Amino acid sequence: MGRGAKTLLSPSAVIDRLRSVLTGSGDHSIAQRMAGAAFIIRVMSAAIAYVSQVLMARWMGGSEFGIYVSVWVWVLLLGHFSNLGLASAAQRFIPEYAGRGDEDGLRGFLKGARLIGMASGTVIAALGLTGLWLAGPSIGTGLGVPLALAAICLPLYVLTDIQDGIARSQNWTDLALGPPYLIRPVILLAGMAAGHMLGLAANATTAMAAAVIATWAAGMIQFWLLGRRLKGRVAAGPRRYEGRFWLATSVPIFLVEAFYLALTYTDIILLKQFRPAEEVAIYWAAVKTLALVAFIYFSVAAAAAHRFSEYHTAGDRQKLSEFLSASIRWTFYPSLAATIVVLALGKPFLMLFGPDFVAGYPAMFVVSIGLLARAAVGPVERLLSMSGQQRLCALIYATAFATAVILCVLLIPPFGMMGAASATAIALTLESVLLFWVTRTRLGLTVSPFARRSPAAAE
C-alpha cells in the first residue's frame, strides 16, 4: 500500500475527516450532516413504526391488519400525488428566489405553495368521499369507513409534505422529518394503545381513526414551528404569487414522484387484488423490514436536491459533478452494509409479527436486489428534476411503473408474494439503468459509486 494511502487511513486523518463532517461549513459537510440527521430520524421512526405494526398485527389479526395496510397505502399515494410536485419544487424555487434576492417571490411561494397543496388535498378528499358514497355497498366488507377516514387525512398530509420540502431547503432536517416521521407515528401508536386498553374494536376502522388524529396533529405542530423559524430567515413584506409558473415547473416533477410512488406501492396494491389479506400483511412486513436500506437512499436525497439546484443555477459544473459522485457513495456503500445486516437478521425480525410472517423471508432477498440497484445510482432523479430534465425523468419512471404493473399481473397469480417481489426488483433495476444512461448522455456526468474521489469533495 502506498504512502499516500497510509496517510489517508491514519487515525489523525480519520479524526480530521470526522471533525470536518461534524463541524465543517462546506457544502459537503452540511449535506452529510443533513443526510445523517435524516437517516437517524428515519431509523427512529422505523423503530417506532415497527413496534406499532407488530402490536397492531397481533391486536388486529392478519386480515384486519392487511385491510389497514392497504388503506394506508392509498393515503401515502394520494397524499404525495396531491402536492402536485410542490414539495420537491420547493427545493428548486426557494434556492433560486434566495439566490436572486427576490424576497417578494420567496414570500409568495412559501405561502402560496401551501395554500395550493391544501386546496388540492381537500379536492381529492372530497372526490374520494363522493366516490365512496356513490359506490355504497359495492365497497368491500370493512373497507368503507377506513377509506372515508383515509380521505380525511389527505389535506394535512399534503400540507406536511410541502412543509417538509420548505424545511429541507433551509437545511432544517429536524423540522422537515420530525413531525411526519416521529410525532405522527408516536401519536398513532399512543392512539392504538389507548383504544386497546379501552376495549375498542381492534380493526382497521380504529387504526385509521388513530391515523387521522396523528396526521392532523403532526401537520399543525409542524406548521407552527415552521412559521416561527421562517420569521428569523424571511423578513415580512409583500408577496408575489406565480402559480402558473410554479405549476408549470412542478407538474413534471409531480409526474416523476407520482410514478416513483406508484412503483413503490404497485406490488402491495396488486397483491391485494389477487391474494388474501393475510398474504398482503406478510409481504408488507417483509418489505418494511428492508426499510433500513431504503432510508439511506431517502436520507441522501433529502440532503441533495437543493444542492443540485444551487449548483445548476450557478452553472458550477465541477461542484455539481463532485457532489453527485459524493452523494452516490453516501448512498451505495451504507446501503450495501445495511442490506447484509437486515438479511442476516430477517427471520428474527419477521418472527416479531408472528410465526406465519416468516414466510415473507425469501421475498426480502429478491426485493433487496432492486434496492441495491437503485442505491448504485444514488439520487440522480433529484439531479435530473433540479436541472431541467424532469420530463425525461418522468418518462423513465413511467416505463419502470408500467413494467412493474405488467410483471405483477403476470407473476402474482402463479407465484404470490414472490411474484410481487420479482416484479419490483426487475422494475427498480430497469429504472436505475435508464437513469444511469440519461445522466451520462444528457448531462455528461459520471454515475458510479466507484468514481475516484476529488480532494475538494472532502471540504
ROMIMAR-950183 format. One record per residue (C-alpha): residue number from 1; z, x, y; chain. Coordinates in nm, 4 decimals, padded with zeros to 6 digits, always signed. Example, Ala and Ser with C-alpha at 12.3 -4.5 7.8 and 13.67 -1.06 7.14 Angstrom:
! ROMIMAR-950183
NODE resi       up     east    north chain
NODE    1 +00.7800 +01.2300 -00.4500     A
NODE    2 +00.7140 +01.3670 -00.1060     A
! end
This chain:
! ROMIMAR-950183
NODE resi       up     east    north chain
NODE    1 +00.0000 +00.0000 +00.0000     A
NODE    2 -00.0967 +00.1381 +00.3405     A
NODE    3 +00.1433 +00.2484 +00.6103     A
NODE    4 +00.0499 -00.0471 +00.8333     A
NODE    5 +00.1304 -00.2930 +00.5561     A
NODE    6 +00.4741 -00.1365 +00.5056     A
NODE    7 +00.5467 -00.1654 +00.8720     A
NODE    8 +00.4332 -00.5277 +00.8709     A
NODE    9 +00.6700 -00.6109 +00.5831     A
NODE   10 +00.9705 -00.4124 +00.7132     A
NODE   11 +01.2946 -00.6015 +00.7830     A
NODE   12 +01.2666 -00.5328 +01.1544     A
NODE   13 +00.9125 -00.6785 +01.1597     A
NODE   14 +01.0309 -00.9916 +00.9775     A
NODE   15 +01.3224 -01.0316 +01.2213     A
NODE   16 +01.0910 -00.9829 +01.5198     A
NODE   17 +00.8486 -01.2387 +01.3798     A
NODE   18 +01.1274 -01.4907 +01.3237     A
NODE   19 +01.2606 -01.4332 +01.6756     A
NODE   20 +00.9106 -01.4864 +01.8156     A
NODE   21 +00.8768 -01.8195 +01.6358     A
NODE   22 +01.2228 -01.9426 +01.7382     A
NODE   23 +01.2268 -01.8279 +02.0996     A
NODE   24 +00.8702 -01.7341 +02.1969     A
NODE   25 +00.6949 -01.9141 +02.4789     A
NODE   26 +00.3419 -01.8592 +02.3447     A
NODE   27 +00.1321 -02.1499 +02.2207     A
NODE   28 +00.1536 -02.0394 +01.8567     A
NODE   29 +00.5342 -02.0130 +01.8697     A
NODE   30 +00.5683 -02.3547 +02.0336     A
NODE   31 +00.3271 -02.5088 +01.7827     A
NODE   32 +00.5148 -02.3539 +01.4903     A
NODE   33 +00.8439 -02.4906 +01.6225     A
NODE   34 +00.6849 -02.8332 +01.6620     A
NODE   35 +00.5443 -02.8189 +01.3093     A
NODE   36 +00.8794 -02.7021 +01.1745     A
NODE   37 +01.0658 -02.9792 +01.3541     A
NODE   38 +00.8126 -03.2368 +01.2346     A
NODE   39 +00.8497 -03.1140 +00.8771     A
NODE   40 +01.2302 -03.1255 +00.8907     A
NODE   41 +01.2230 -03.4789 +01.0281     A
NODE   42 +00.9753 -03.5917 +00.7628     A
NODE   43 +01.1811 -03.4327 +00.4841     A
NODE   44 +01.4960 -03.6035 +00.6135     A
NODE   45 +01.3001 -03.9280 +00.6375     A
NODE   46 +01.1695 -03.8804 +00.2846     A
NODE   47 +01.5218 -03.8297 +00.1547     A
NODE   48 +01.6386 -04.1497 +00.3243     A
NODE   49 +01.3289 -04.3399 +00.2112     A
NODE   50 +01.3630 -04.2074 -00.1424     A
NODE   51 +01.7230 -04.3251 -00.1666     A
NODE   52 +01.6159 -04.6590 -00.0180     A
NODE   53 +01.3288 -04.7027 -00.2617     A
NODE   54 +01.5389 -04.6036 -00.5627     A
NODE   55 +01.8077 -04.8557 -00.4663     A
NODE   56 +01.5536 -05.1254 -00.3807     A
NODE   57 +01.3678 -05.0725 -00.7085     A
NODE   58 +01.6935 -05.1092 -00.9010     A
NODE   59 +01.8181 -05.4074 -00.6971     A
NODE   60 +01.4856 -05.5918 -00.6869     A
NODE   61 +01.3282 -05.5045 -01.0191     A
NODE   62 +00.9749 -05.3750 -01.0719     A
NODE   63 +00.7911 -05.6979 -00.9894     A
NODE   64 +00.9613 -05.7779 -00.6546     A
NODE   65 +00.9594 -05.4116 -00.5551     A
NODE   66 +00.5869 -05.3999 -00.6307     A
NODE   67 +00.5290 -05.7019 -00.4030     A
NODE   68 +00.7302 -05.5385 -00.1231     A
NODE   69 +00.5337 -05.2122 -00.1603     A
NODE   70 +00.2016 -05.3980 -00.1460     A
NODE   71 +00.3040 -05.5936 +00.1670     A
NODE   72 +00.4445 -05.2874 +00.3460     A
NODE   73 +00.1183 -05.1018 +00.2811     A
NODE   74 -00.0554 -05.3773 +00.4794     A
NODE   75 +00.1892 -05.3185 +00.7669     A
NODE   76 +00.1042 -04.9485 +00.7620     A
NODE   77 -00.2687 -05.0132 +00.7523     A
NODE   78 -00.2877 -05.2888 +01.0140     A
NODE   79 -00.0264 -05.1216 +01.2323     A
NODE   80 -00.2222 -04.7988 +01.2568     A
NODE   81 -00.5543 -04.9816 +01.2929     A
NODE   82 -00.4185 -05.1945 +01.5771     A
NODE   83 -00.3536 -04.8975 +01.8052     A
NODE   84 -00.7351 -04.8591 +01.8398     A
NODE   85 -00.7086 -04.4815 +01.8222     A
NODE   86 -00.4973 -04.4600 +02.1395     A
NODE   87 -00.2097 -04.2866 +01.9578     A
NODE   88 -00.4294 -03.9863 +01.8824     A
NODE   89 -00.6314 -04.0191 +02.2036     A
NODE   90 -00.3042 -03.9702 +02.3936     A
NODE   91 -00.3085 -03.6102 +02.2719     A
NODE   92 -00.6522 -03.5707 +02.4273     A
NODE   93 -00.6196 -03.7653 +02.7537     A
NODE   94 -00.2725 -03.6515 +02.8584     A
NODE   95 -00.3559 -03.2764 +02.8466     A
NODE   96 -00.6855 -03.3485 +03.0270     A
NODE   97 -00.5244 -03.5516 +03.3067     A
NODE   98 -00.2425 -03.2973 +03.3420     A
NODE   99 -00.4858 -03.0038 +03.3391     A
NODE  100 -00.6879 -03.1593 +03.6240     A
NODE  101 -00.3783 -03.2567 +03.8202     A
NODE  102 -00.4868 -03.6207 +03.8026     A
NODE  103 -00.1447 -03.7866 +03.8195     A
NODE  104 -00.2808 -04.1332 +03.9028     A
NODE  105 -00.4884 -04.1306 +03.5836     A
NODE  106 -00.1971 -03.9890 +03.3859     A
NODE  107 +00.0427 -04.2593 +03.5027     A
NODE  108 -00.2200 -04.5224 +03.4325     A
NODE  109 -00.2747 -04.4015 +03.0782     A
NODE  110 +00.0963 -04.3763 +02.9982     A
NODE  111 +00.1455 -04.7435 +03.0829     A
NODE  112 -00.1994 -04.8829 +03.0045     A
NODE  113 -00.2265 -04.7374 +02.6544     A
NODE  114 +00.0987 -04.9018 +02.5507     A
NODE  115 +00.0007 -05.2359 +02.7008     A
NODE  116 -00.3356 -05.2308 +02.5219     A
NODE  117 -00.1666 -05.1373 +02.1939     A
NODE  118 +00.0941 -05.4119 +02.2199     A
NODE  119 -00.1749 -05.6672 +02.3046     A
NODE  120 -00.3879 -05.5558 +02.0092     A
NODE  121 -00.0932 -05.5701 +01.7687     A
NODE  122 +00.0023 -05.9157 +01.8920     A
NODE  123 -00.3524 -06.0488 +01.8487     A
NODE  124 -00.3777 -05.9067 +01.4941     A
NODE  125 -00.0375 -06.0549 +01.4092     A
NODE  126 -00.1409 -06.3967 +01.5440     A
NODE  127 -00.4637 -06.3886 +01.3440     A
NODE  128 -00.2705 -06.2913 +01.0329     A
NODE  129 -00.0211 -06.5755 +01.0728     A
NODE  130 -00.3052 -06.8196 +01.1337     A
NODE  131 -00.4809 -06.6991 +00.8194     A
NODE  132 -00.1644 -06.7428 +00.6154     A
NODE  133 -00.1169 -07.0957 +00.7479     A
NODE  134 -00.4771 -07.1883 +00.6637     A
NODE  135 -00.4579 -07.0301 +00.3176     A
NODE  136 -00.1406 -07.2229 +00.2345     A
NODE  137 -00.0640 -07.2481 -00.1373     A
NODE  138 -00.3576 -07.0249 -00.2324     A
NODE  139 -00.1452 -06.7224 -00.1341     A
NODE  140 +00.0075 -06.5702 -00.4446     A
NODE  141 +00.3569 -06.6654 -00.5552     A
NODE  142 +00.6238 -06.4944 -00.3473     A
NODE  143 +00.3724 -06.3400 -00.1040     A
NODE  144 +00.3548 -06.5922 +00.1822     A
NODE  145 +00.6872 -06.5273 +00.3562     A
NODE  146 +00.6798 -06.1462 +00.3122     A
NODE  147 +00.3280 -06.1388 +00.4618     A
NODE  148 +00.4383 -06.3538 +00.7558     A
NODE  149 +00.7272 -06.1158 +00.8204     A
NODE  150 +00.4849 -05.8247 +00.7972     A
NODE  151 +00.2808 -05.9785 +01.0816     A
NODE  152 +00.5934 -05.9934 +01.2995     A
NODE  153 +00.6379 -05.6169 +01.2525     A
NODE  154 +00.2965 -05.5311 +01.3997     A
NODE  155 +00.3429 -05.5338 +01.7817     A
NODE  156 +00.6391 -05.2955 +01.7779     A
NODE  157 +00.4885 -05.0873 +01.5002     A
NODE  158 +00.1831 -05.0286 +01.7222     A
NODE  159 +00.3976 -04.9502 +02.0254     A
NODE  160 +00.5892 -04.6911 +01.8232     A
NODE  161 +00.2619 -04.5344 +01.7075     A
NODE  162 +00.1289 -04.4906 +02.0630     A
NODE  163 +00.4628 -04.3622 +02.1925     A
NODE  164 +00.4549 -04.1109 +01.9073     A
NODE  165 +00.1247 -03.9727 +02.0418     A
NODE  166 +00.2560 -03.9613 +02.4002     A
NODE  167 +00.5691 -03.7729 +02.2964     A
NODE  168 +00.3719 -03.5220 +02.0877     A
NODE  169 +00.1528 -03.4390 +02.3863     A
NODE  170 +00.4732 -03.3330 +02.5676     A
NODE  171 +00.5987 -03.1277 +02.2669     A
NODE  172 +00.8823 -03.3801 +02.2143     A
NODE  173 +00.8718 -03.3836 +01.8349     A
NODE  174 +01.2189 -03.5345 +01.8039     A
NODE  175 +01.1263 -03.8330 +02.0190     A
NODE  176 +00.7834 -03.8712 +01.8585     A
NODE  177 +00.9063 -03.8789 +01.4988     A
NODE  178 +01.2784 -03.9530 +01.5119     A
NODE  179 +01.2588 -04.3298 +01.5762     A
NODE  180 +00.9872 -04.4164 +01.3194     A
NODE  181 +01.0916 -04.1682 +01.0517     A
NODE  182 +01.4700 -04.1543 +01.0855     A
NODE  183 +01.6009 -04.4538 +01.2798     A
NODE  184 +01.3710 -04.7112 +01.1177     A
NODE  185 +01.4426 -04.6157 +00.7519     A
NODE  186 +01.8168 -04.5871 +00.8178     A
NODE  187 +01.8255 -04.9390 +00.9633     A
NODE  188 +01.6106 -05.0652 +00.6743     A
NODE  189 +01.8476 -04.9126 +00.4185     A
NODE  190 +02.1507 -05.0500 +00.6025     A
NODE  191 +01.9919 -05.3952 +00.6130     A
NODE  192 +01.9146 -05.3954 +00.2419     A
NODE  193 +02.2623 -05.2679 +00.1562     A
NODE  194 +02.4191 -05.5392 +00.3730     A
NODE  195 +02.2052 -05.8035 +00.2067     A
NODE  196 +02.3030 -05.6742 -00.1371     A
NODE  197 +02.6743 -05.6840 -00.0523     A
NODE  198 +02.6421 -06.0328 +00.0984     A
NODE  199 +02.4750 -06.1581 -00.2159     A
NODE  200 +02.1355 -06.2364 -00.0602     A
NODE  201 +01.8414 -06.2682 -00.2959     A
NODE  202 +01.7173 -05.9214 -00.3884     A
NODE  203 +01.3482 -05.9938 -00.3351     A
NODE  204 +01.0518 -05.8953 -00.1205     A
NODE  205 +01.1404 -06.1525 +00.1475     A
NODE  206 +01.4830 -05.9970 +00.2078     A
NODE  207 +01.3301 -05.6488 +00.2145     A
NODE  208 +01.0646 -05.7481 +00.4692     A
NODE  209 +01.3242 -05.9228 +00.6887     A
NODE  210 +01.5164 -05.5950 +00.6993     A
NODE  211 +01.1889 -05.4152 +00.7807     A
NODE  212 +01.1269 -05.6433 +01.0811     A
NODE  213 +01.4712 -05.5671 +01.2251     A
NODE  214 +01.4278 -05.1932 +01.1622     A
NODE  215 +01.0776 -05.1778 +01.3151     A
NODE  216 +01.1689 -05.3648 +01.6337     A
NODE  217 +01.4943 -05.1742 +01.6848     A
NODE  218 +01.3304 -04.8325 +01.6377     A
NODE  219 +01.0441 -04.9212 +01.8737     A
NODE  220 +01.2729 -05.0369 +02.1546     A
NODE  221 +01.5028 -04.7346 +02.1222     A
NODE  222 +01.2019 -04.5034 +02.1439     A
NODE  223 +01.0649 -04.6964 +02.4466     A
NODE  224 +01.3903 -04.6497 +02.6361     A
NODE  225 +01.4264 -04.2796 +02.5518     A
NODE  226 +01.0621 -04.2028 +02.6330     A
NODE  227 +01.0934 -04.3728 +02.9711     A
NODE  228 +01.3934 -04.1579 +03.0587     A
NODE  229 +01.2200 -03.8334 +02.9666     A
NODE  230 +00.8919 -03.9153 +03.1379     A
NODE  231 +01.0764 -03.9677 +03.4668     A
NODE  232 +01.1523 -03.5963 +03.4631     A
NODE  233 +00.7903 -03.4985 +03.3957     A
NODE  234 +00.5748 -03.7523 +03.5813     A
NODE  235 +00.6539 -03.8460 +03.9407     A
NODE  236 +00.6405 -04.2125 +04.0402     A
NODE  237 +00.3243 -04.3219 +04.2176     A
NODE  238 +00.0062 -04.5281 +04.1937     A
NODE  239 -00.1714 -04.5782 +03.8628     A
NODE  240 -00.5414 -04.5769 +03.7853     A
NODE  241 -00.6460 -04.7659 +03.4744     A
NODE  242 -00.9643 -04.6570 +03.2968     A
NODE  243 -00.9507 -04.8892 +02.9997     A
NODE  244 -01.3220 -04.8799 +02.9181     A
NODE  245 -01.3320 -04.5016 +02.9275     A
NODE  246 -01.0169 -04.4741 +02.7129     A
NODE  247 -01.1510 -04.7126 +02.4515     A
NODE  248 -01.4999 -04.5577 +02.4507     A
NODE  249 -01.3336 -04.2302 +02.3521     A
NODE  250 -01.0566 -04.3693 +02.1327     A
NODE  251 -01.2605 -04.6112 +01.9222     A
NODE  252 -01.4478 -04.3346 +01.7332     A
NODE  253 -01.1094 -04.1658 +01.6818     A
NODE  254 -00.9816 -04.5046 +01.5662     A
NODE  255 -01.2611 -04.5152 +01.3076     A
NODE  256 -01.1579 -04.1711 +01.1820     A
NODE  257 -00.7987 -04.2872 +01.1448     A
NODE  258 -00.8996 -04.6222 +01.0011     A
NODE  259 -01.0983 -04.4620 +00.7222     A
NODE  260 -00.8298 -04.1963 +00.6768     A
NODE  261 -00.5601 -04.4599 +00.6293     A
NODE  262 -00.7844 -04.6802 +00.4182     A
NODE  263 -00.8480 -04.3801 +00.1960     A
NODE  264 -00.4736 -04.3135 +00.1777     A
NODE  265 -00.3864 -04.6644 +00.0599     A
NODE  266 -00.7021 -04.7747 -00.1240     A
NODE  267 -00.5591 -04.6728 -00.4603     A
NODE  268 -00.2416 -04.8813 -00.4096     A
NODE  269 -00.4281 -05.1881 -00.2831     A
NODE  270 -00.6927 -05.1886 -00.5579     A
NODE  271 -00.4404 -05.1040 -00.8279     A
NODE  272 -00.2561 -05.4218 -00.7250     A
NODE  273 -00.5786 -05.6209 -00.7749     A
NODE  274 -00.6400 -05.5000 -01.1293     A
NODE  275 -00.2959 -05.4180 -01.2738     A
NODE  276 +00.0521 -05.5796 -01.2828     A
NODE  277 +00.3052 -05.5255 -01.0024     A
NODE  278 +00.5219 -05.3102 -01.2298     A
NODE  279 +00.2426 -05.0529 -01.2641     A
NODE  280 +00.1900 -05.0554 -00.8868     A
NODE  281 +00.5595 -04.9755 -00.8391     A
NODE  282 +00.5417 -04.6859 -01.0884     A
NODE  283 +00.2326 -04.5392 -00.9227     A
NODE  284 +00.3866 -04.5820 -00.5758     A
NODE  285 +00.6957 -04.3890 -00.6894     A
NODE  286 +00.4764 -04.1090 -00.8286     A
NODE  287 +00.2735 -04.0803 -00.5084     A
NODE  288 +00.5838 -04.0914 -00.2896     A
NODE  289 +00.7399 -03.8130 -00.4947     A
NODE  290 +00.4459 -03.5969 -00.3839     A
NODE  291 +00.5113 -03.6854 -00.0208     A
NODE  292 +00.6665 -03.3438 +00.0474     A
NODE  293 +00.3199 -03.1895 +00.0121     A
NODE  294 +00.1581 -03.4399 +00.2471     A
NODE  295 +00.4400 -03.3910 +00.5005     A
NODE  296 +00.3347 -03.0308 +00.5563     A
NODE  297 -00.0180 -03.1371 +00.6490     A
NODE  298 +00.1216 -03.4121 +00.8718     A
NODE  299 +00.3630 -03.1724 +01.0446     A
NODE  300 +00.0990 -02.9151 +01.1330     A
NODE  301 -00.1420 -03.1861 +01.2501     A
NODE  302 +00.1344 -03.3280 +01.4721     A
NODE  303 +00.1657 -02.9921 +01.6460     A
NODE  304 -00.2040 -02.9016 +01.6600     A
NODE  305 -00.4046 -03.1890 +01.8103     A
NODE  306 -00.3170 -03.1477 +02.1779     A
NODE  307 -00.3588 -02.7683 +02.1497     A
NODE  308 -00.7114 -02.8166 +02.0182     A
NODE  309 -00.7793 -03.0443 +02.3142     A
NODE  310 -00.6404 -02.7928 +02.5653     A
NODE  311 -00.8457 -02.5006 +02.4311     A
NODE  312 -01.1632 -02.7051 +02.4002     A
NODE  313 -01.1273 -02.8454 +02.7534     A
NODE  314 -01.0649 -02.4940 +02.8892     A
NODE  315 -01.3633 -02.3537 +02.6969     A
NODE  316 -01.1420 -02.0861 +02.5375     A
NODE  317 -01.3266 -02.0353 +02.2084     A
NODE  318 -01.1219 -01.7349 +02.0995     A
NODE  319 -00.7894 -01.9164 +02.1254     A
NODE  320 -00.9424 -02.2200 +01.9571     A
NODE  321 -01.0611 -02.0113 +01.6620     A
NODE  322 -00.7310 -01.8249 +01.6295     A
NODE  323 -00.5268 -02.1411 +01.6487     A
NODE  324 -00.7441 -02.3163 +01.3894     A
NODE  325 -00.7035 -02.0259 +01.1452     A
NODE  326 -00.3288 -02.0209 +01.2026     A
NODE  327 -00.2942 -02.3973 +01.1532     A
NODE  328 -00.4829 -02.3782 +00.8232     A
NODE  329 -00.2498 -02.1025 +00.6973     A
NODE  330 +00.0551 -02.3012 +00.8081     A
NODE  331 -00.0793 -02.5942 +00.6059     A
NODE  332 -00.2115 -02.4397 +00.2850     A
NODE  333 +00.0497 -02.1886 +00.1693     A
NODE  334 +00.3553 -02.4114 +00.2194     A
NODE  335 +00.1623 -02.6994 +00.0564     A
NODE  336 +00.0874 -02.4846 -00.2481     A
NODE  337 +00.4525 -02.3836 -00.2826     A
NODE  338 +00.5715 -02.7427 -00.2351     A
NODE  339 +00.3268 -02.8702 -00.4983     A
NODE  340 +00.4600 -02.6261 -00.7568     A
NODE  341 +00.8203 -02.7250 -00.6862     A
NODE  342 +00.7568 -03.1009 -00.6825     A
NODE  343 +00.5559 -03.0987 -01.0050     A
NODE  344 +00.8240 -02.8905 -01.1758     A
NODE  345 +01.0901 -03.1466 -01.0774     A
NODE  346 +00.8710 -03.4559 -01.1023     A
NODE  347 +01.0268 -03.6138 -01.4103     A
NODE  348 +01.3887 -03.5969 -01.2877     A
NODE  349 +01.2798 -03.7460 -00.9525     A
NODE  350 +01.0988 -04.0342 -01.1229     A
NODE  351 +01.3947 -04.0976 -01.3530     A
NODE  352 +01.5956 -04.1913 -01.0435     A
NODE  353 +01.3838 -04.5060 -01.0138     A
NODE  354 +01.4420 -04.5941 -01.3778     A
NODE  355 +01.3244 -04.4776 -01.7227     A
NODE  356 +00.9939 -04.6676 -01.7011     A
NODE  357 +00.8865 -04.4783 -01.3882     A
NODE  358 +00.8379 -04.1508 -01.5787     A
NODE  359 +00.5052 -04.2991 -01.6913     A
NODE  360 +00.3713 -04.2012 -01.3459     A
NODE  361 +00.4302 -03.8270 -01.4001     A
NODE  362 +00.0780 -03.7371 -01.5230     A
NODE  363 -00.0750 -03.9085 -01.2193     A
NODE  364 +00.1150 -03.6687 -00.9937     A
NODE  365 -00.0828 -03.3716 -01.1269     A
NODE  366 -00.4138 -03.5426 -01.0591     A
NODE  367 -00.3276 -03.6563 -00.7040     A
NODE  368 -00.1942 -03.3088 -00.6187     A
NODE  369 -00.5440 -03.1633 -00.6660     A
NODE  370 -00.6753 -03.3753 -00.3814     A
NODE  371 -00.3751 -03.2945 -00.1599     A
NODE  372 -00.4292 -02.9210 -00.2065     A
NODE  373 -00.8000 -02.9586 -00.1295     A
NODE  374 -00.7059 -03.1273 +00.1982     A
NODE  375 -00.4468 -02.8594 +00.2749     A
NODE  376 -00.7088 -02.5856 +00.2241     A
NODE  377 -00.8995 -02.7001 +00.5355     A
NODE  378 -00.5915 -02.7814 +00.7438     A
NODE  379 -00.6008 -03.0309 +01.0314     A
NODE  380 -00.9726 -02.9797 +01.1039     A
NODE  381 -01.0292 -03.3523 +01.1523     A
NODE  382 -00.7973 -03.3295 +01.4554     A
NODE  383 -01.0099 -03.0429 +01.5868     A
NODE  384 -01.3294 -03.2455 +01.5421     A
NODE  385 -01.1781 -03.5508 +01.7142     A
NODE  386 -01.0498 -03.3424 +02.0059     A
NODE  387 -01.3809 -03.1556 +02.0534     A
NODE  388 -01.6242 -03.4455 +02.0794     A
NODE  389 -01.7211 -03.4627 +01.7106     A
NODE  390 -01.5230 -03.7793 +01.6386     A
NODE  391 -01.8299 -03.9850 +01.5366     A
NODE  392 -01.9347 -03.7338 +01.2731     A
NODE  393 -01.5742 -03.7068 +01.1578     A
NODE  394 -01.5627 -04.0860 +01.1207     A
NODE  395 -01.8780 -04.0721 +00.9077     A
NODE  396 -01.7132 -03.8178 +00.6777     A
NODE  397 -01.4078 -04.0372 +00.6302     A
NODE  398 -01.6250 -04.3442 +00.5785     A
NODE  399 -01.8062 -04.1561 +00.2999     A
NODE  400 -01.4794 -04.0485 +00.1386     A
NODE  401 -01.3388 -04.4013 +00.1678     A
NODE  402 -01.6494 -04.5573 +00.0097     A
NODE  403 -01.6266 -04.3024 -00.2705     A
NODE  404 -01.2614 -04.3916 -00.3311     A
NODE  405 -01.3338 -04.7652 -00.3394     A
NODE  406 -01.6244 -04.7300 -00.5811     A
NODE  407 -01.4324 -04.4960 -00.8109     A
NODE  408 -01.1191 -04.7144 -00.8015     A
NODE  409 -01.3210 -05.0217 -00.9005     A
NODE  410 -01.4845 -04.8273 -01.1826     A
NODE  411 -01.1819 -04.6341 -01.3093     A
NODE  412 -00.8751 -04.8558 -01.2577     A
NODE  413 -00.9683 -05.1357 -01.5030     A
NODE  414 -01.0026 -04.8999 -01.8019     A
NODE  415 -00.7551 -04.6258 -01.7014     A
NODE  416 -00.4976 -04.7958 -01.4787     A
NODE  417 -00.2946 -04.5665 -01.2547     A
NODE  418 -00.4693 -04.2553 -01.3901     A
NODE  419 -00.7972 -04.4052 -01.2730     A
NODE  420 -00.6486 -04.4629 -00.9279     A
NODE  421 -00.5191 -04.1055 -00.9174     A
NODE  422 -00.8553 -03.9610 -01.0240     A
NODE  423 -01.0455 -04.1661 -00.7658     A
NODE  424 -00.8088 -04.0477 -00.4915     A
NODE  425 -00.8316 -03.6814 -00.5909     A
NODE  426 -01.2122 -03.6859 -00.6020     A
NODE  427 -01.2382 -03.8618 -00.2651     A
NODE  428 -00.9954 -03.6191 -00.0993     A
NODE  429 -01.1853 -03.3214 -00.2370     A
NODE  430 -01.5160 -03.4615 -00.1108     A
NODE  431 -01.3601 -03.5248 +00.2315     A
NODE  432 -01.2363 -03.1645 +00.2501     A
NODE  433 -01.5730 -03.0160 +00.1525     A
NODE  434 -01.7544 -03.2220 +00.4169     A
NODE  435 -01.5002 -03.1342 +00.6879     A
NODE  436 -01.5374 -02.7660 +00.5997     A
NODE  437 -01.9166 -02.7867 +00.6220     A
NODE  438 -01.9254 -02.9753 +00.9533     A
NODE  439 -01.6732 -02.7448 +01.1211     A
NODE  440 -01.8721 -02.4387 +01.0149     A
NODE  441 -02.2142 -02.5757 +01.1061     A
NODE  442 -02.1339 -02.7713 +01.4249     A
NODE  443 -01.8595 -02.5572 +01.5786     A
NODE  444 -01.9287 -02.2245 +01.4088     A
NODE  445 -01.5595 -02.1766 +01.3265     A
NODE  446 -01.4054 -02.0199 +01.0180     A
NODE  447 -01.2281 -02.2711 +00.7943     A
NODE  448 -01.0254 -02.0822 +00.5357     A
NODE  449 -00.6587 -02.0125 +00.4587     A
NODE  450 -00.7650 -01.6576 +00.3657     A
NODE  451 -00.9149 -01.5672 +00.7045     A
NODE  452 -00.7813 -01.2431 +00.8486     A
NODE  453 -00.5038 -01.2956 +01.0993     A
NODE  454 -00.5550 -01.1746 +01.4560     A
NODE  455 -00.2636 -00.9768 +01.6094     A
NODE  456 -00.2837 -01.2060 +01.9129     A
NODE  457 -00.2099 -01.5044 +01.6931     A
NODE  458 +00.1448 -01.3862 +01.6389     A
NODE  459 +00.2315 -01.4155 +02.0061     A
! end
